[in-house]
Amino acid sequence: MGFFGAVFASLTLYWQGHLAGVALAAPFGVFVLIALAAWYGLRTPGKGITPSPQEERVIVWSTVGEGIGLFLASNIVINLHRPDLLLPAMALVVGLHFLPIAFASGFRPFYGLGGALIAAAVAGVLVGAPAGGDLAGFGAAAALWLAAGLALRRDAMAKRSAAIRA
């Protein structure tokens, strides 16, 4: 989630802000911080959150669907000559991909993440160009970064709880 938040932010800076070079790498600094926190969390003793085999299957198929959806959505908006809808379409597809994962895992915050991404997409379409792309792109990045942070916190709390019970 941290990586794809950086991708959304960088794409928004490029497509909406017409920036290039080092500016496009800046959002990946946030990803590096999230990755370092994840690295630390992985090395912390204890058992964190592990998905069941059924949850893993849903995650895999939902992610495959997301990839296909991103390909289709981007081709449709480009062929309709509506590049202003590219970031909202991408946010919509990514948001939709979290809903089956939320259902399969029973982890309600994934509904919130999916809803936040879908809301960013809808807001981006309703606001229109050029601000709509900013809203959808940066909104999606913020939602994904927040979710990554909350996921790391959830895993750390699960490890602490297991350590206390042991």
C-alpha positions in Angstrom: 0.0 0.0 0.0 2.9 2.3 0.8 4.4 1.7 -2.6 1.2 2.3 -4.6 0.5 5.4 -2.6 3.8 6.7 -3.8 2.9 5.7 -7.4 -0.4 7.6 -7.2 1.4 10.7 -5.8 4.1 10.6 -8.4 1.7 10.1 -11.3 -0.3 13.0 -9.9 2.7 15.2 -9.8 3.7 14.2 -13.3 0.3 14.3 -15.0 -1.3 17.1 -13.1 1.6 19.2 -11.9 3.8 18.5 -15.0 6.7 18.0 -12.8 9.7 15.8 -13.6 13.0 14.6 -12.2 13.7 14.5 -8.5 10.2 15.9 -7.7 8.7 12.6 -8.8 11.0 10.7 -6.4 9.8 12.6 -3.4 6.7 10.5 -2.7 8.9 7.4 -2.6 10.5 8.9 0.5 7.2 8.2 2.3 7.3 4.7 0.9 10.8 4.2 2.2 9.7 5.3 5.7 6.8 2.8 5.5 9.1 0.1 4.2 11.6 0.7 7.1 8.7 0.5 9.6 7.6 -2.8 7.9 11.1 -4.1 8.0 11.4 -3.4 11.7 8.0 -5.0 12.3 9.0 -8.1 10.5 12.0 -8.5 12.6 10.1 -7.9 15.9 9.6 -11.3 17.6 6.2 -12.7 17.7 3.4 -13.8 15.4 1.6 -11.0 13.6 -1.4 -11.0 11.3 -1.4 -13.9 8.8 -4.1 -14.4 6.3 -5.9 -17.7 6.0 -5.5 -19.8 2.8 -9.0 -18.6 1.7 -8.0 -15.0 2.4 -4.8 -15.4 0.4 -6.8 -16.8 -2.6 -9.1 -13.8 -2.5 -6.2 -11.4 -2.2 -4.5 -13.1 -5.2 -7.6 -13.0 -7.4 -8.6 -9.6 -6.3 -5.1 -8.3 -7.2 -5.3 -10.1 -10.6 -8.7 -8.4 -11.2 -7.2 -5.1 -10.1 -4.4 -5.4 -12.7 -6.9 -6.3 -15.5 -9.2 -3.5 -14.3 -6.4 -0.9 -14.3 -5.4 -2.0 -17.9 -9.0 -1.8 -19.1 -9.8 1.5 -17.3 -6.7 3.2 -18.6 -7.3 2.1 -22.1 -10.9 3.1 -22.1 -10.3 6.7 -20.8 -7.3 7.1 -23.2 -9.3 5.9 -26.2 -12.2 8.2 -25.1 -9.6 11.0 -25.2 -10.3 11.8 -21.5 -6.9 11.7 -19.8 -8.5 13.9 -17.0 -10.4 10.7 -15.9 -7.3 8.5 -15.7 -6.5 9.1 -12.0 -10.1 8.8 -10.9 -10.5 5.6 -12.9 -7.4 4.2 -11.3 -8.5 5.1 -7.8 -11.9 3.5 -8.5 -10.4 0.2 -9.6 -8.0 0.1 -6.7 -10.8 0.9 -4.3 -13.0 -1.8 -5.7 -10.2 -4.4 -5.4 -10.2 -3.9 -1.6 -13.9 -4.8 -1.1 -13.7 -8.6 -1.7 -10.6 -8.6 0.5 -12.5 -6.9 3.2 -15.4 -9.4 2.9 -13.1 -12.5 2.9 -10.9 -11.3 5.8 -13.7 -9.8 7.9 -11.4 -6.9 8.4 -13.7 -3.9 8.3 -11.1 -1.2 7.8 -10.5 -2.5 4.3 -14.1 -1.5 3.6 -13.1 2.0 4.7 -10.0 2.0 2.5 -12.0 0.8 -0.5 -14.6 3.4 0.3 -12.1 6.2 0.6 -10.5 5.3 -2.7 -13.9 5.1 -4.4 -14.8 8.5 -2.8 -11.6 10.0 -4.1 -12.4 8.7 -7.6 -16.0 10.0 -7.5 -14.9 13.4 -6.1 -12.3 13.6 -8.9 -14.9 13.1 -11.6 -17.4 15.5 -10.0 -14.8 18.3 -9.5 -13.5 17.9 -13.0 -10.2 18.8 -14.6 -7.7 19.9 -13.5 -8.4 19.8 -9.7 -10.3 16.5 -10.0 -7.1 14.7 -11.0 -5.3 16.2 -8.0 -8.1 15.2 -5.7 -8.3 11.6 -7.0 -4.5 11.1 -7.2 -3.5 12.7 -3.9 -6.6 11.4 -2.1 -5.7 7.8 -3.2 -2.1 8.3 -2.1 -3.2 9.6 1.3 -5.7 6.7 1.8 -3.1 4.1 0.9 -0.4 5.6 3.1 -2.7 5.9 6.0 -3.9 2.3 5.5 -0.3 1.1 5.4 0.5 2.8 8.6 -2.6 1.4 10.3 -1.7 -2.1 9.0 1.7 -1.8 10.5 0.2 -0.7 13.8 -2.3 -3.6 13.7 0.4 -6.1 13.2 2.6 -4.6 16.0 -0.4 -4.7 18.4 -1.1 -8.4 17.5 2.5 -9.3 18.2 2.4 -7.4 21.6 -0.9 -9.1 22.5 0.5 -12.5 21.7 3.6 -11.7 23.8 1.5 -10.7 26.8 -0.6 -13.9 26.6 2.6 -16.1 26.3 
